[in-house]
Amino acid sequence: MGTGYIKAGFMSDSKPEYVFPNIVANDGKFFGKEALAMVGKKAYPMINGQITDWSAYKQIMEYTIKEKIGKSDDIKDTALNLTLTN
């Protein structure tokens, strides 16, 4: 997870399967590219590598794990490795 983008996937892959902007819109109803296109309240969970909005951070992490990575059958017995990048 970085200030600008979230890159998520499995360690067995050569590159992240999911790459999207680290932004939340309309109180957690839209994420990533969809959030960028929305009119209304937007939250950037991180600024300069620091978490500044814990509510938005939690929302985008839940979205990433449940809606992106969690949709894969490979997630059942997989450990989570989280790194921060700028």
LUMSE-968825 format. One record per atom (N, C-alpha, C): residue number from 1; x, y, z; atom name; residue in three letters. Coordinates in steps of 0.001 Angstrom, whole numbers, plus 500000, padded with zeros to 6 digits. Example, Ala and Ser with C-alpha at 12.3 -4.5 7.8 and 13.67 -1.06 7.14 Angstrom:
# residues 2
  lumkol    east   north      up  nulum  zavex
       1  513190  494310  507800      N    ala
       1  512300  495500  507800     CA    ala
       1  513200  496700  507800      C    ala
       2  512850  497750  507080      N    ser
       2  513670  498940  507140     CA    ser
       2  512900  500030  507870      C    ser
This chain:
# residues 86
  lumkol    east   north      up  nulum  zavex
       1  500850  498834  500000      N    met
       1  500000  500000  500000     CA    met
       1  500895  501228  500000      C    met
       2  500626  502124  499096      N    gly
       2  501394  503358  499033     CA    gly
       2  500479  504560  499095      C    gly
       3  501061  505714  499157      N    thr
       3  500286  506943  499214     CA    thr
       3  499403  507098  497980      C    thr
       4  499936  506783  496804      N    gly
       4  499194  506978  495565     CA    gly
       4  498422  505765  495091      C    gly
       5  499009  504581  495232      N    tyr
       5  498383  503374  494694     CA    tyr
       5  498473  502209  495661      C    tyr
       6  497502  501319  495535      N    ile
       6  497543  500041  496227     CA    ile
       6  497895  498999  495184      C    ile
       7  498850  498169  495514      N    lys
       7  499243  497055  494648     CA    lys
       7  499072  495797  495473      C    lys
       8  498194  494923  495021      N    ala
       8  497868  493729  495792     CA    ala
       8  497891  492491  494903      C    ala
       9  498268  491393  495488      N    gly
       9  498297  490137  494759     CA    gly
       9  498915  489062  495616      C    gly
      10  499372  488019  494980      N    phe
      10  499958  486886  495682     CA    phe
      10  501461  486836  495438      C    phe
      11  502201  486396  496439      N    met
      11  503649  486330  496316     CA    met
      11  504089  485407  495189      C    met
      12  503267  484454  494836      N    ser
      12  503614  483511  493764     CA    ser
      12  503524  484157  492375      C    ser
      13  502871  485316  492284      N    asp
      13  502757  486026  491006     CA    asp
      13  503988  486896  490776      C    asp
      14  504330  487123  489520      N    ser
      14  505506  487936  489210     CA    ser
      14  505251  489435  489404      C    ser
      15  503982  489835  489422      N    lys
      15  503633  491233  489652     CA    lys
      15  502255  491291  490311      C    lys
      16  501909  492431  490931      N    pro
      16  500608  492541  491586     CA    pro
      16  499453  492375  490593      C    pro
      17  498463  491623  490994      N    glu
      17  497295  491415  490134     CA    glu
      17  496371  492626  490145      C    glu
      18  496321  493324  491265      N    tyr
      18  495421  494456  491408     CA    tyr
      18  496232  495718  491701      C    tyr
      19  496055  496738  490888      N    val
      19  496711  498030  491087     CA    val
      19  495641  499100  490893      C    val
      20  495424  499915  491924      N    phe
      20  494396  500943  491827     CA    phe
      20  494724  502103  492768      C    phe
      21  494201  503299  492467      N    pro
      21  494482  504475  493295     CA    pro
      21  494002  504286  494737      C    pro
      22  494785  504791  495667      N    asn
      22  494471  504701  497089     CA    asn
      22  493559  505866  497477      C    asn
      23  492283  505729  497130      N    ile
      23  491291  506776  497397     CA    ile
      23  489938  506143  497673      C    ile
      24  489193  506769  498572      N    val
      24  487852  506312  498961     CA    val
      24  486893  507481  498725      C    val
      25  485710  507192  498198      N    ala
      25  484720  508252  497967     CA    ala
      25  483367  507886  498562      C    ala
      26  482641  508910  498892      N    asn
      26  481263  508788  499392     CA    asn
      26  481154  507799  500548      C    asn
      27  482000  508020  501556      N    asp
      27  481980  507238  502796     CA    asp
      27  482097  505736  502570      C    asp
      28  483006  505345  501714      N    gly
      28  483302  503929  501529     CA    gly
      28  482436  503214  500521      C    gly
      29  481741  503940  499681      N    lys
      29  480917  503289  498659     CA    lys
      29  481677  503059  497363      C    lys
      30  482745  503848  497142      N    phe
      30  483536  503725  495915     CA    phe
      30  485020  503761  496254      C    phe
      31  485802  502999  495465      N    phe
      31  487231  502890  495712     CA    phe
      31  488001  502986  494401      C    phe
      32  489267  503398  494487      N    gly
      32  490143  503404  493330     CA    gly
      32  489672  504298  492210      C    gly
      33  489713  503775  490983      N    lys
      33  489344  504563  489801     CA    lys
      33  487903  505049  489865      C    lys
      34  487018  504231  490395      N    glu
      34  485615  504655  490527     CA    glu
      34  485511  505852  491466      C    glu
      35  486290  505844  492531      N    ala
      35  486268  506956  493489     CA    ala
      35  486789  508245  492854      C    ala
      36  487814  508125  492013      N    leu
      36  488357  509305  491342     CA    leu
      36  487312  509983  490475      C    leu
      37  486430  509207  489877      N    ala
      37  485421  509743  488962     CA    ala
      37  484205  510317  489685      C    ala
      38  484086  510056  490968      N    met
      38  482906  510487  491711     CA    met
      38  482974  511960  492097      C    met
      39  481813  512565  492154      N    val
      39  481678  513910  492689     CA    val
      39  481211  513739  494129      C    val
      40  481785  514464  495021      N    gly
      40  481398  514341  496423     CA    gly
      40  482617  514177  497303      C    gly
      41  482367  513718  498512      N    lys
      41  483427  513586  499506     CA    lys
      41  484422  512500  499117      C    lys
      42  485702  512859  499098      N    lys
      42  486767  511903  498810     CA    lys
      42  487761  511918  499956      C    lys
      43  488327  510755  500240      N    ala
      43  489322  510651  501305     CA    ala
      43  490545  509921  500784      C    ala
      44  491691  510475  501099      N    tyr
      44  492960  509843  500779     CA    tyr
      44  493505  509285  502094      C    tyr
      45  493516  507966  502255      N    pro
      45  493917  507369  503536     CA    pro
      45  495343  507703  503954      C    pro
      46  496230  507958  502982      N    met
      46  497626  508221  503302     CA    met
      46  498119  509484  502606      C    met
      47  498987  510197  503288      N    ile
      47  499666  511352  502709     CA    ile
      47  501136  511241  503083      C    ile
      48  501994  511296  502079      N    asn
      48  503441  511186  502283     CA    asn
      48  503837  509955  503099      C    asn
      49  503184  508835  502817      N    gly
      49  503538  507581  503472     CA    gly
      49  502986  507397  504880      C    gly
      50  502206  508349  505361      N    gln
      50  501631  508269  506703     CA    gln
      50  500119  508110  506610      C    gln
      51  499560  507218  507419      N    ile
      51  498105  507077  507465     CA    ile
      51  497539  508301  508156      C    ile
      52  496671  509011  507457      N    thr
      52  496085  510243  507991     CA    thr
      52  494578  510126  508208      C    thr
      53  493963  509129  507618      N    asp
      53  492518  508926  507773     CA    asp
      53  492294  507437  508037      C    asp
      54  492229  507091  509321      N    trp
      54  492137  505678  509700     CA    trp
      54  490826  505034  509238      C    trp
      55  489761  505771  509200      N    ser
      55  488483  505233  508731     CA    ser
      55  488574  504854  507252      C    ser
      56  489109  505751  506431      N    ala
      56  489275  505476  505002     CA    ala
      56  490280  504347  504782      C    ala
      57  491333  504302  505600      N    tyr
      57  492335  503233  505508     CA    tyr
      57  491674  501866  505751      C    tyr
      58  490879  501794  506793      N    lys
      58  490183  500540  507109     CA    lys
      58  489243  500145  505970      C    lys
      59  488514  501108  505428      N    gln
      59  487583  500817  504344     CA    gln
      59  488292  500286  503106      C    gln
      60  489397  500910  502716      N    ile
      60  490071  500474  501502     CA    ile
      60  490807  499149  501718      C    ile
      61  491281  498902  502939      N    met
      61  491905  497607  503229     CA    met
      61  490860  496485  503179      C    met
      62  489682  496727  503750      N    glu
      62  488613  495731  503694     CA    glu
      62  488194  495468  502251      C    glu
      63  488093  496522  501462      N    tyr
      63  487755  496376  500039     CA    tyr
      63  488822  495546  499324      C    tyr
      64  490075  495867  499568      N    thr
      64  491172  495153  498912     CA    thr
      64  491159  493674  499268      C    thr
      65  491014  493368  500538      N    ile
      65  491068  491970  500984     CA    ile
      65  489805  491205  500623      C    ile
      66  488650  491793  500855      N    lys
      66  487391  491076  500631     CA    lys
      66  486939  491062  499174      C    lys
      67  487067  492198  498498      N    glu
      67  486522  492309  497140     CA    glu
      67  487539  492007  496038      C    glu
      68  488789  492182  496305      N    lys
      68  489814  491917  495291     CA    lys
      68  490489  490581  495561      C    lys
      69  491343  490529  496546      N    ile
      69  492092  489309  496839     CA    ile
      69  491174  488185  497305      C    ile
      70  490195  488510  498124      N    gly
      70  489307  487509  498706     CA    gly
      70  488425  486789  497710      C    gly
      71  488269  487323  496510      N    lys
      71  487450  486674  495484     CA    lys
      71  488160  485475  494877      C    lys
      72  489455  485383  495113      N    ser
      72  490242  484287  494563     CA    ser
      72  490107  483045  495439      C    ser
      73  490118  481881  494835      N    asp
      73  490083  480633  495579     CA    asp
      73  491395  480386  496318      C    asp
      74  492457  481082  495906      N    asp
      74  493777  480879  496500     CA    asp
      74  493921  481507  497884      C    asp
      75  492965  482293  498332      N    ile
      75  493108  483061  499567     CA    ile
      75  492883  482217  500821      C    ile
      76  492225  481109  500719      N    lys
      76  491796  480340  501886     CA    lys
      76  492907  480090  502901      C    lys
      77  494029  479600  502472      N    asp
      77  495124  479266  503386     CA    asp
      77  496363  480122  503133      C    asp
      78  496156  481378  502813      N    thr
      78  497260  482254  502465     CA    thr
      78  497485  483297  503551      C    thr
      79  498743  483513  503913      N    ala
      79  499085  484551  504872     CA    ala
      79  499088  485905  504177      C    ala
      80  498839  486935  504925      N    leu
      80  498820  488296  504391     CA    leu
      80  500160  488950  504668      C    leu
      81  500749  489532  503645      N    asn
      81  501995  490274  503772     CA    asn
      81  501724  491695  503306      C    asn
      82  501798  492656  504205      N    leu
      82  501496  494043  503890     CA    leu
      82  502777  494864  503937      C    leu
      83  503047  495579  502849      N    thr
      83  504199  496477  502827     CA    thr
      83  503740  497864  502433      C    thr
      84  504430  498844  502903      N    leu
      84  504128  500226  502558     CA    leu
      84  505189  500749  501624      C    leu
      85  504764  501412  500548      N    thr
      85  505695  501987  499592     CA    thr
      85  505307  503424  499311      C    thr
      86  506246  504208  498938      N    asn
      86  505959  505599  498549     CA    asn
      86  506195  505772  497084      C    asn
